[in-house]
Amino acid sequence: MMNLEIRNISGIETYPVRHPVLRSGRPITDCYFEGDDLDTTFHLGIFREERLHGVATFLMNKDLNIEELISLEHQQCYQLRGMAIKAETQGQQLGSQLIDHAEEILKNKNVLALWFNARESAVSFYKKKGYQIVSEPFEIATVGIHYKMYKAL
């Protein structure tokens, strides 16, 4: 884990990781997420020896379908989108470090909850990080089965 650094990056800088991991075989334009450019959105990249290995995007957004979030203010809730670690570095705790770092940032912003739609293959990772499933499985077209997950920070 030498020379590991997590830092803020732009939305477009997430594409070299988002595309092969989350949007393989689809146009690069599919890597843009609504809200990527909002002032309240931030993107994190995890670098080893100046090479980008993982990304995650955090948007101020509240899901009214999650009962625990209904009484919270909009700015107290964030949504994780586009969490991706390059295939060759998966399993090396980079994703775990990225989530831990983001949770600290969010707590410092007085954010009370983080939620997201997790791919079926990622559910066990997020459960280990303390997130809970708060929905039945659902299909996202061209992406696959997902579960809504949530954690109070």
Secondary structure, DSSP 8 states (H G I E B T S, - for coil): -TTEEEEEE-SGGGHHHHHHHHSTTS-GGGG--TTTT-TT-EEEEEEETTEEEEEEEEEE---TTSGGGTTS-GGGEEEEEEEEE-GGGTTSSHHHHHHHHHHHHHHHTT--EEEEEEEGGGHHHHHHTT-EE-S--EEETTTEEEEEEEEE-
